[in-house]
Amino acid sequence: MIGRYTEIKSLNIILKKKSSAFLAVTGRRRVGKTYLIDKHFEKNMCFRFTGIQNASFNEQIMNFTAKLSEHSGTQFMSSPKTWQEALFMLKNYLKTVDKKKKQVIFIDELPWVSTTKSGFLELLAHLWNDYLSKENHFILVVCGSASSWLTKHIINDTGGLHNRLTDLIHLQPFSLAETKLFLNSLAIKLSTNEIAKFYMTFGGVPYYLEQIRKGESVALAIDRICFSNSGVLKNEYNNLYKALFKNASNHEAIVKVLAQKLSGLTRTEIIEKSKIKAGGNYNRTIDELVQSGFVSEFIPFGRKKRGVMYRLNDEFSIFYHKFMQANQKYTKGMWLQLSASQSYKIWLGFAFENLCLRHIESIKNELGISGVYSEVSSYRVAGNKEEKGFQIDLLIDRKDDVINLCEMKYYATSYKIDKPYAKALEEKRQRFIENSKTKKRVVNTLITNNGLIENEHSLAVIEAEIELDALFR
């Protein structure tokens, strides 16, 4: 098992509990939820059942019966006609398992099973309340990529499962450090810059990362995986949101407009650009994207809740909209050409900013402020006839009366600050102080992938420097 230290600790605690436990595991598609549960509870699994996407009631219940037959060793002559019959059969089987060790009942892709009017969720709640919770040796695990569905129907349920959940894990993509360990486990040895390029394309999604081949260059791997006609991820985006949400067109519309503005958009800007009407439909869609981890919401420095902005987190969705969507007709070596373009070089700069935002804790640790309370935000001032606007994408407001203004630069070689850029940095710092009216000390902080060349200009304006390697720690 690579990484997942916090999650494994939680699972071990659950195994040692003297009472039964009810665990929900959420996280985006392909992030490794099923693998985590299968691997960690392998010796304790007494029943495991996975829902089938878009399947009929009969198909779901036949699949359930086949799995129950497999686990119980009993050959059923026919499938039950209702979920009530099916769960009654499951209960009878569970009464026969060894009570001296923890027994795991794992229902994967629960949202696909518990369809409208199926009654499955209500009957599962009854099974937990009436039997499983009254024993000491069961662990009921429910899982699904539709985090918003699980939040509504399990975590915040107002019916039979209200306050019944005992444990919750929201599985995040790998960090850079975990990505490196994962690739090393596949005997793939890459530099930090190469790993960063893959990460900016795929994110830390294990399924995407395991498509990389040993000895393959970054450009050739991306060409094969994302663009070639047989590429595993060529059609991934078409299924990504549809597999998670009903009527996913609104989700896709919001993701599309956010992919065009990586620094984030306000609610009003999203509604205007996506053409989705304001109201319950929009609110439900943006909430589901946030709960599922594809979008994050943040409040710019000095603003109240009304000033909340939304940023697209998912690296693959960003990459798809920038490069894949417009290049569906494949020609050999397509990505080698695209990755040599100025458009790609500009995109690398934005993608590196997103990479840094994913690793805020590593940045704080490198600054030596991991133990200092701080708030992360951005800052944007619109231009007018007298002055140009300016933007700060990462600002760390610290309780020790210091604010780090972070500049993030992705460059082919070590970065060199010249006189004009030094002047621009200092002017931005002064304008931030004037506009925000802060009394704190404001520190220019530079984050680069290949380090900073020290000269008179860097010494004059940069007080803190962080290199890519630090994000791997």
Protein Blocks (a to p, Z undefined) as FASTA:
>chain_A
ZZjllmmmmmmmmmmpcbdcddddeddehilpmmmmmmmmmmmcfbdcdddehiafklmm
mmmmmmmmmmnopacfbdcfbfklmmmmmmmmmmmpcfkbccddddehkllmmgghklmm
mmmmmmmmmmmmmpmkbccddddfklmlmmmmmmmocblmgokafbdcddddddfklmmm
mmmmnopacdfklmmmmmmmnopafklmmmpcghiafklmmmmmmmmmklmklmmmmmmm
mmmpghkllmmmmmmmmmmmmnopcfklmmmmnopaedjklmmmmmmmmmnopaccddde
hiafklpccddfblmlmmmmmmmmmmmbccehklmmmmmpmklmmmmmmmmmmmmmmmmm
mmmmmnopmmpccddddddddddfkbccdddfbdcddfkopacdddddddfbdcdddfkl
mmmmmmmmmmmmmmnopabdcddddddfkopaddfklmmmmmbdcdfklmmZZ
